[in-house]
Amino acid sequence: MTEDRVHRVRALLDAVRAEGRTALTAPEGKVLADAYGIAVAGEVLARDVEEAVASAALFGGPVVMKIVSPDVLHKTEAGGVVVGVEGAADVRAAFHRIVAGARAYAPGARIEGVQVQELLPRGQEVIVGAVTDPTFGKVVAFGLGGVLVEVLKDVTFRLAPVRAEEALSMLDSIRAAEVLRGVRGQPGVDRWALAEQIRRVSELVADFPEIAEVDLNPVMATEDSAVAADVRVILAERQPPARRTYTREEILGSMRRLMQPSSVAVIGASGTPGKIGNSVMRNLVDGGFPGEIHPVNPRADDILGRKAYKSVTDVPGEVDVAVFAVPARSVAAALEEVGRKGIPNAVLIPSGFAETGEHALQAELVAIAERYGVRLLGPNIYGYYSTWQDLCATFCTPYDVKGGVALTSQSGGIGMAILGFARTTRTGVSAIVGLGNKSDLDEDDLLTWFGEDPHTRCIAMHLEDLKDGRAFVAAARATVPKKPVVVLKAGRTAAGARAAGSHTGALAGDDAVYDDILRQAGVIRAPGLNDMLEYARALPVLPAPKGDNVVVITGAGGSGVLLSDAVTDNGLSLMEIPPDLDEAFRRFIPPFGASGNPVDITGGEPPSTYEATIRLGLQHPRVHALVLGYWHTIVTPPMVFAELTARVVAEFRARGVEKPVVASLAGDVEVEEACQYLFERGVVAYPYTTEKPVAVLGAKYRWARAAGLLP
């Protein structure tokens, strides 16, 4: 920011605030635009009729006339806009009509005059704006403008501020991107000029947090310019309270003691079966946790063979984690003792806080924790599992299959679905963590830890909201280059166009913003719970692709068509088979088969045909991924197909040729065992579906691009 433009903008915003206003007039909006180099139409404020006539004459052609009033926000609704006015008589008539319309619309409104504005050349109408999102803060928006923005809602969002290349990417992120490039003989728009409008608006709102919304609508984009016809700026009524933040080192320090504790205290431990405190104790003891386990219960001397303490302050030595299994009303007092003991982490299983309307009770816990430097997990959670530490700090069923997938959920029910899926599919996990009300620890803390955890190869998170979207994005951007992050965001239907003073504000539905910002962060968004779990299970199995060329090899023409559709639906590219590879495939498939892509070897072929064609796909340097379609025949039974496929893939990987291979198996129930066999050997395979294996491959490609492994 230059000092001069900061001074101009600050002085104007302070003056508007001093008048008790939150909406800037159009001339005031132009002051901000000029300060930031945002291109807007030439204009003059006319305070009376004769000034309007003189101002119109300056532009030497038709003009647009608009009411200027701090009390008339929606000018069109008030009859305060007239387009294409030309000649002194028409200017005078328009001036009187506009003022009269505004007075009728808002009696008593302060009218400063009429804005006389040059009529911009016709072009593609687009909208450029910014809004303050409750999760992500300042977000810049771009989409088709005018009436289309309200009808089609074809808008994309990014965190502000954006770099020039990010602004350019927004032009290609709307459904109507082709229109901007030029269609049916019409020239394309000046992409750099349009991207600059986006970038400069994003700079403005990032520099001045009190600006709640900015709306340039429409921006007339032509082949050599992008100029805003209207500027609307709205200030926030109040600034949100600052959230306490922690450094990366502080997060990793506390998370290390939470996920790799040497000593755990259970507050509310019980020897009575059926109580939560008993279940937590049994899971810790029976799960083989090698550290110290200290039950805390003022009415017991011994619980499950371990000495019980009246208070956590009586426990000898250091304690890394205190797990709470007491009623909500008892948590605050016990948390005070945890703080005095210097325990860095409190795992709050009890419910009865913000989720039931007890916000004050939850706020009390947060205040106590901040006073003593205790990090809170929960409340209202099922606990957590840290399998590599043999730690099962939960009242739910135990799980001890170690692996590379870290799973988190905001919901206890979803957490148990995760557990059941992991057990059924034999998915090894590094951790399963409940987040509940997220009074303190949340997804960005866990993401920071799992990003560094050597046991974790993929992170999957179910969330209903994010407390601090920007912190999450920062953690995701640091993690994605190393390992995939999969998110299931609940509440995909937008909350509706909330009451807002601008088009941009109304269009910023929660899910639309989440979708674009998560993509911007490199996160893979799963459409449903099973998709999230399957992505988490499968992504660590597949090697990263090294190029875009996907080849489908199938024993059934019908599945080949469906697999090809799935490839396109998931943003993947069916390879155009080169002549040498086409000729090689033809040597192995019968005359009534089909080369090309998909390669249809037909259903009656023996195992040798499957093996030969898979080998061709793996050895050809221009093929980057294989999608296999198998259907059950006695000639090539399911396990025969599975064994030969796994053997060939393993052979090539041993030679350093690693390509992602996914398979769809159709047939009788034997295909289920064959799929499990393939999965365990690095080939992602599913029975009875052509969509799921390709969706997983598409997710792997999305991660590879976000991680910078592919263009």
Salt bridges, closest charged atoms under 4 A:
ASP4 OD2 - ARG8 NE 3.27
ASP14 OD1 - ARG10 NH1 3.66
GLU19 OE1 - ARG21 NE 2.87
GLU28 OE2 - ARG21 NH2 2.76
ASP34 OD2 - LYS30 NZ 2.93
GLU50 OE1 - ARG92 NH2 3.19
ASP71 OD1 - ARG110 NH2 3.10
GLU150 OE2 - HIS503 ND1 3.20
ASP154 OD1 - ARG175 NH1 3.99
GLU165 OE2 - ARG163 NE 2.79
GLU166 OE2 - ARG163 NH1 3.69
GLU166 OE2 - ARG477 NH2 3.82
ASP172 OD1 - ARG181 NH2 2.78
ASP172 OD2 - ARG191 NH2 3.04
GLU178 OE1 - ARG181 NH1 2.71
GLU196 OE2 - ARG199 NE 2.75
GLU196 OE1 - ARG200 NE 3.00
GLU203 OE1 - ARG5 NH2 3.55
GLU203 OE2 - ARG199 NH1 3.26
GLU210 OE2 - ARG10 NH1 2.34
ASP230 OD1 - LYS66 NZ 3.43
ASP230 OD1 - LYS75 NZ 3.48
ASP286 OD2 - ARG282 NE 3.37
GLU292 OE1 - HIS294 NE2 3.08
ASP301 OD1 - LYS310 NZ 3.71
GLU318 OE1 - ARG257 NH2 3.86
ASP320 OD1 - ARG257 NE 2.63
GLU336 OE2 - ARG371 NH2 2.48
ASP390 OD1 - LYS402 NZ 2.96
ASP440 OD2 - ARG375 NE 2.77
ASP442 OD2 - ARG243 NH2 3.10
ASP442 OD2 - LYS467 NZ 3.96
GLU443 OE1 - LYS438 NZ 2.95
ASP445 OD2 - ARG375 NH2 3.32
GLU452 OE2 - ARG248 NH2 2.50
GLU452 OE2 - LYS482 NZ 2.74
ASP465 OD1 - LYS438 NZ 3.01
ASP468 OD2 - ARG243 NH1 3.24
ASP510 OD1 - ARG498 NH1 3.93
ASP511 OD1 - ARG525 NH2 2.46
ASP515 OD2 - ARG519 NH2 3.06
ASP515 OD1 - ARG525 NH1 3.12
ASP516 OD1 - ARG519 NH1 2.95
GLU534 OE1 - ARG537 NH1 3.14
ASP548 OD1 - ARG705 NH2 2.65
ASP580 OD2 - HIS620 NE2 3.17
ASP582 OD2 - ARG586 NE 2.99
GLU611 OE2 - ARG615 NE 3.23
GLU611 OE1 - ARG647 NH2 3.05
GLU651 OE1 - ARG615 NH2 2.72
GLU651 OE2 - ARG655 NH1 3.17
GLU680 OE2 - ARG426 NH1 2.74
GLU680 OE1 - ARG681 NH1 3.59
